[in-house]
């Protein structure tokens, strides 16, 4: 397999702007620690140009007939699928995940463009009966305006796809700032949209120092909507910046996903599938299960199955077909894993599997299972965002729910039980925006994706996804 990495650009006003003569940042393959590319960083004048173009193109795109917008998005979906092997390769080179996971992500990214293409044709309004004669009352839904979208490095295809597909379907222009550590994947989506006939200037893709880019874009009166996926601290910061301009913001932030496993559950299924869910993406998944809360009677059996499945995982370069767990994306994540595990062990935790960095090149850290972790350990409060799983017992449903809901996060949660009454009670009691009962795979194009509490607000995907890019306008006519 040819494993070359694509040249990197800025995409502004329909022009692909190379890195030549510009300030750049290195893109590193996390499996080898080798530099594979240089991403150009936008200047203030680049951002101003992107804003001006987004303003002008918005007027054209919002007035494009919905069926024409739908055709562009559907064609883009087709092109993404045609190019999926190449895009997946780029993703694995820059982000590290196994190639099979990259292929799955690219496929699902294409599905979002196809789904929201249909949504573009279903933006309707309503006629409201008047309370006096001769009056026509209408409610119309229209595109909110130019959007500033910020996406992280861990899902470089599906996260931009969720935002772009919904915003473009609604009739908005978009300035997208993806993560600088995995830029090629997002540029491949932009290339597909450009080749599909998206009018020049409707989409801009910029890179740069995150704080500088976000402050510049959000402060501009041209931007009418902000959407961000990333950490809780940065989400707070961007939310405050958006509030200064009274701009709506959609936030999809971190989590620390609890899993409640009851005595009557299929213990082996909950454990084995839990390992696959926890260590997918090397644990760098916001909706991943992290805290496994097992009812006392099932605890020992669950631990045995979970540890055995963890030890069987194959770690390596994502380009190797047998790899199940790739490297962490960057040295910051590697250092955090080492710190969290050392802190937990120093405070009395037991390491049942893993617990150390692999020798040699690459940001590899063993899939790690911790037990007997005291409540004052950092990993009990901080999202690990890496290959660490915490196992702990509980006694009764109320105890399990109390621990599951203890943290300020509320993104995803899971439960395993064969008792229908328990399933209903736990689904009602869990404080999370997405809940899986007897399964871990809870994400689908047609369903909302979002959290509660400090995990953010607003949803992406499903019929809810397009609403955040629309405004309601009431018209009363005599």
N, C-alpha and C positions, 0 to 999 in steps of 0.2 A: 504494500500500500504506500502510495506517495504521501508523505507527511509534511509537505511544505505549508508554510503559513502565509496567508494573504497579506499584501500591502495594506496599510491602514490609512484612513482619510478622515477629514471632516466632510460633512455633507450639508451644504448651505446653498439655498437658492437653486437647487437642482444641479449644483456643481460639486464634483468630487475633488477636494482640496488635499493634496499630498502633504507628507511630513517634511518635504524638502525645504530647508531654510527656516524651519520653525523650531520652537522649543518642543521637546518631545519627552515622553516617559517610556521606560522599558516595559515590555510585556514579557513575562517569564513563564516558561513551561514548568509547572510545579512538580512534575515527575522527574525532571532532570536538573532544575535550577539554571537552565541555559536561557539566555535572552533569545527570543524568537522574533521580536518585532519592536518597532517604536511607534507609539501612538501620538499624533500631533495634538497639542493643547491649544484650545481656542484663546485668543486674546480678547480684551474688552471690545475692540472694534469688530471682531468676528461675532461676538454675542449681539452687539447692536445691529449688525447686518442681519443676523438670524431673526431678531425681533422684528425688524422692518419688513423682512420678507414674509414672516408668519402673519403679520397684520394684513398685508396686501393679499396674500393667497387665501386668507380666511374668507374674504368677501366672495372670491370666486368659488371656493369649495363648498361653502354653506349654501350657495345657490345652485350647485350642481344637483340635478335630479337624483333622488334616492336610488333609483335603479342603476344609474350610472356609477354612483359611489359603490354600490353593491358589486357591480361587474369588476371594478378595479380590485376590490378586496378579494373576490373569488379568484381572479386571475393570479393575484399575489399568493394566495394559498396554494394554487396549483404549482406555481414556480418554486415555492418553498419545498413542497413535497418532491418535485423533480430534482432539486438540488440538495435534498436532505443528507445524503452521504457526505457531500463536501462540507456542508454547514456543521454536521455532527463532528467531523474531523477537526474543524477549526475550534469547536467548543472544547473537545478533549485536550487539544494541544494547549489551550490557553487557561482552561479552568481545572482540568485534571480528571474529571469524572469518567467512568468507564464508557467506552464507545457505545455500548448498548443503551445506557442511560441517556447519552447525548442524542441518539437516534430517536428514542421515545420522546424526549423533550421537543425536538424539532417537529416531529409529527403532531404533537399536541399543540404546538405554537400555530401550525397551519390550521388546525381545527378552529382556533379562536378567530382567525380571519374569515373563515367560512361561516362560522356561527354569526358573527356580527355583520357580515354582508347581508344576511337575511334580516337582521335587526334594523338595518338602515331603511328597509322597505316597510317597516312596521312602526315608524315614529308617527304616532297619530295624536289627535287632540279630542276635544269633545264640545258639543253644543249643550249649553245649560239653559233650561227653560227660564224665561224672564218673569219677573213679578209685576210687569206693567206692559201694556200693549205696544206693538211697534218696535220692540227692542230685540236685537239679536245679540246673544251673549256666547262668546267662544273662548275656549282655552286652547292655545297653541303651544307646542313644544318645539323649541329651536336650539340650535347649537349655542353653547355658552360662550365660545370665543377661543382664541389661541391658548394652548395648554403647555405648561412646563411639566415634563415627566422625568422623574429620576428613578433609575433602576440599579440594583446591585449586581455583583459579579457572580453570585452563586447559581442563578438560573438565567443565563444571558439570552435565552430565546423566549421562553414562555412568559417571563415577567414583562419585557417590552411588548410582546405580542398582545397580552391582555390589555395593556394601556392603549397601544396604537390602534388595535382593531376597533375598540369601542369608541375612542375619540374620533377616529376618521369616519366611522360609520355615522356618527352623530352630525358630522359636518364641520368638525373643528380642525384647525391646523395645529401642528405639534412641534415643539422643540424637545427632543429627547436627549438626555445625558445618561448614557449607560455607564457601568463601572469600567474604569480604565484598565482593570486587570483582565477583562474578557471582552475586548472591544469588537473583535472580528465578527462574532456571532450577530450582534445587533446591526452591524453594517451590512451583513448578508440579508437581513430582513428588509433594511432600507433599500438595498439593491433590487430585491424582488418587487417591492412596491413601485420603485422607479421604473423598472422594466414592465410592470403591469399597467403603466399609464397614469400613475398618480401625477397630477399636475405639478410642475416644478415649483418648489417653494412651500408646498403644503406640509412637508416633513423636513425638518433639519435634525441632524445628528451632530452633537458637539461633545468634546471631551475637555477636561481641564481640572484645575484644582477644585475639588468639590465645593468647598465653602465659598470660593470666589464665584463660581458659576451659579450656584443656587442663589446667593444674595443678589447677583446682578439680574438674573432672570425674574425672580419673584418680585423684586422691587419695581420692575417695569410696569407701567400702567397698561401696556399691551397685553400682558398675560392676565387671563381672566379665570384660570383654573390651574391648580397644582395637584399633582399626584406623585406619591413617594412610596417606595418599598425599601425597607432597610431597618436600621436599628432604632430602638426606642429613644435614645438620647438625640440622635439626629432628627428623628420625627418630631420631637418636642421643639427643636430649634426651627425647623422649617414651618411648623404649625404657627409658631409665634411670628415668623416673617410674613406668612400669608395673612395672618390676622391684621397686621399693620395696614394692609391694603384691602381688608375685608374681602378676601378671596377664599372661596371654598377649597378645601384640601381633602383628598382621600389618602388615608394612611394605612399601610399594611406593614405592621412592625413585628417585633420579635415574639417568641413564645417559649414555653418550657413545658411541653405537652405531657400531661399526666395520662397514664393508662391504668384503669381499674380492672383487675382480674379477680373474679369471684370464684369461690370454691367449686361452683357447679359448672364452670366454663370448660371449654375444650382447651385444656392447659397446654398441650403440645402445640396446637395451632396458634394460640395467643403468644407463646414464646418464640417459636420458629419464625412466624411472620413478623413478630415484633423485632427480631434481630434484623430481618431484611429491611423493615421500615426505618429502624433506628440508624442503621449504618449506610443506607442509601445516600449517595452524594457525600460520602464520608462524614455524615452527620451534619452537614452544612445546609440544613433544610429547616425553614422556620416552622413548618407544621409537623416536624418529626416528633415521634414519641421519645421522651427523655427520662421521665420519672415513672418507673413501673411499680405500681402499688398493688401488691398481691395479698389476697385474703389469707389469713394465717394457715388454714388447712391445706391450701394449694401451694404455699410458698416454696417448700423444699423441691417439689416436683418441677415447678416453674423455673427455679434457679438452675436445676440440672439441665433441663432442655435448653434454656437460654444460653448458658455458658458453653455447652457443647456446640450449639449452632454458631456462636461467635467464634470459637476457636477453629471452626471449619472454614471460615471465610478466607478467600484468597486475596491478598493485598498485592498491588503492583501498578505499573504504568497502565493508564486507561486504554492505551492502544493495544494491549495484549487481550486477546479474546477471552481468556480465562479469568481476568481480573474482575473481582466483585467490589473491592474497595480501593479507590484511588488515593492520591495524595491530598493533603489539605491544600487550599488554594494559594496560601501565602505564608510567609514566616510568622506573621502576627498570629494567625490561627494556631500554628504549631506551638508557639511560645505560650499561648493561653491554655492549651491542653496540658502542657507540662506543669503550669502553675496550678491549675485546678486540681489535678491529680495529686500533686505534692501537698497541696493544702489539705485535701481530704484525708490523705494517709497520715499526715502529721497530727490530725485531729482524731484519728482512731478508725478510719475506714479500712475495709479489706479490699484488696484487688483480686477479683476472681478470674479475670482474663485481661491480657494486654498490660497497659500501664506504662509504656515507654515508646520512645521514638525508634524507628528502624534505622539501622546503620546504613551509611552510604548517602548518595545524592538523593535529592527529592525531599519534599515536606511530608514524609510518611509517619503516621502515628498509629500504633496498633489499636484496633477496636477494643475498647476498655469497658469492663464491667465492674462496678463498685457496689459493695454491700456494707451494711452497718455504718452508713455515712451519718455523722451527727448533724443536727439541724443547724449548727453554727458554721458548718463548712460552706465555702463560697458556692460550690456547685449546687447546693440546695436552694440558692437564691438567684444565681446568674444563669442565663441561658448558655449552655456549653457551646453550641454551634460547632460541634466537632464530634468525633467518634467516642463519646462517653455515655454510658447508660447507668442509671442509678436504680437499684432494686431495694425495695423496702416493704415490710409487711404491714397490714392493717387488720383490724378485728371486725368491725361492723360497717355497714353502708355509710352511716353518719360519719364515722372516722375517716373513711376513704374520701368522701366528698369534702370534708373539712381540709384535708391535706391537698387534694386536687385543686381546690379553690383558694388556697392560702396565698399564692403569689398574685401580684398585680397583673399578670398576663392572662389573656383569655382568647387565644387564637384557635388552637385545636385541642381536642381531648378524645379519649377512646375508652371503651368499656367492653368486657367480655363476660357474658353470662348466658345460661340457657333458661333463665327465669324471666318470663315476660314482664312480670310486675317490677322486678329489679331493673330491667332494661328501661321501662318507662320512667321509673323514679330517678335513675341515674342520668337519663337524658334531660329530664326536667331540672335536675339539681346541678349539673355541671355548668360552670360559667365560662362558656367558650362559644365562638362564632361558628365553629365546625366540629361536629361530633360524629365519630364512627362507632357503631355498635357491632361487635363481632367481626370487625374488619378494620384495616388500616388505610385502605385506598379510598379517600373521601373527596378527591378533587376530580371534577368533570367540567367540561366546557359549558354545559347548560346549567350549572349550579353556581350560586354566589360564593365568592372567596373573600373572607375578611374576618376580623376578630372583634372582641369586646375589650373593655377596660384599657390598659396601656398597650394592648396589641393593636390598637388603631380603631378607625371607624370608616364606614363606607365599605362597599363590596365591589369586587371585580368579577366578571364572568356572569353567566345567566342573564335573565331578563333585567336583573338589577344593575348589571354592569354599565349599561349605556346611560342610565338615568343621571349619573353624576356629570355627564357632559352635555346635559340639556337644561334649559331654563323653561319655566312656565310663564306664558304671557297671556293675560286676560284682556279680551277685547269686547267692549260693549258698543254696539252700533245701532243708531236709529235711522 
